[in-house]
Amino acid sequence: MAEPNAPDEQQETLAEHVAHDVFSSEKREDIWALIIAGAIFLVSVAFPAQIHAFFSSVLVLF
């Protein structure tokens, strides 16, 4: 039987709590990925010749 003074909102279940933690973690990872990609873009714009030299001579895996 429901309590008459109970709030309308239900408490967050364990699965919802874990899902919230996972999605906030993924959001944090996405933000860091965007920051790193932006930094690489800025370095590429600022030093295009050095980036070209890096990929053509230093990075020999490709």
C-alpha contacts under 8 A as a table, 3 or more apart, distances in Angstrom:
res1	aa1	res2	aa2	distance
2	A	6	A	7.45
3	E	6	A	5.28
7	P	10	Q	7.35
12	E	16	E	6.02
12	E	17	H	6.28
13	T	16	E	5.24
13	T	17	H	6.18
14	L	17	H	5.01
14	L	18	V	6.16
15	A	18	V	5.16
15	A	19	A	6.06
16	E	19	A	4.99
16	E	20	H	6.06
17	H	20	H	5.12
17	H	21	D	6.30
18	V	21	D	5.09
18	V	22	V	6.13
19	A	22	V	5.08
19	A	23	F	6.11
20	H	23	F	5.29
20	H	24	S	6.12
21	D	24	S	5.23
21	D	25	S	6.12
22	V	25	S	5.04
22	V	26	E	6.20
23	F	26	E	4.95
23	F	27	K	6.08
24	S	27	K	4.97
24	S	28	R	6.21
25	S	28	R	5.08
25	S	29	E	6.28
26	E	29	E	5.00
26	E	30	D	6.13
27	K	30	D	5.03
27	K	31	I	6.23
28	R	31	I	5.14
28	R	32	W	6.33
29	E	32	W	5.14
29	E	33	A	6.14
30	D	33	A	5.01
30	D	34	L	6.24
31	I	34	L	5.16
31	I	35	I	6.26
32	W	35	I	4.99
32	W	36	I	6.14
33	A	36	I	5.18
33	A	37	A	6.04
34	L	37	A	5.05
34	L	38	G	5.97
35	I	38	G	5.11
35	I	39	A	6.18
36	I	39	A	5.08
36	I	40	I	6.21
37	A	40	I	5.12
37	A	41	F	6.12
38	G	41	F	4.99
38	G	42	L	6.18
39	A	42	L	5.13
39	A	43	V	6.23
40	I	43	V	5.13
40	I	44	S	6.06
41	F	44	S	5.00
41	F	45	V	6.19
42	L	45	V	5.11
42	L	46	A	6.06
43	V	46	A	5.06
43	V	47	F	5.89
43	V	48	P	7.84
44	S	47	F	5.38
44	S	48	P	5.21
44	S	51	I	6.23
45	V	48	P	5.77
47	F	50	Q	5.55
47	F	51	I	6.34
48	P	51	I	5.15
48	P	52	H	6.14
49	A	52	H	5.10
49	A	53	A	6.15
50	Q	53	A	5.00
50	Q	54	F	6.06
51	I	54	F	4.99
51	I	55	F	6.31
52	H	55	F	5.29
52	H	56	S	6.02
53	A	56	S	5.10
53	A	57	S	5.74
53	A	58	V	7.11
54	F	57	S	5.66
54	F	58	V	4.88
54	F	59	L	5.99
55	F	58	V	6.06
55	F	59	L	4.98
55	F	60	V	7.45
56	S	59	L	6.40
56	S	60	V	7.17
57	S	60	V	6.27
59	L	62	F	7.00
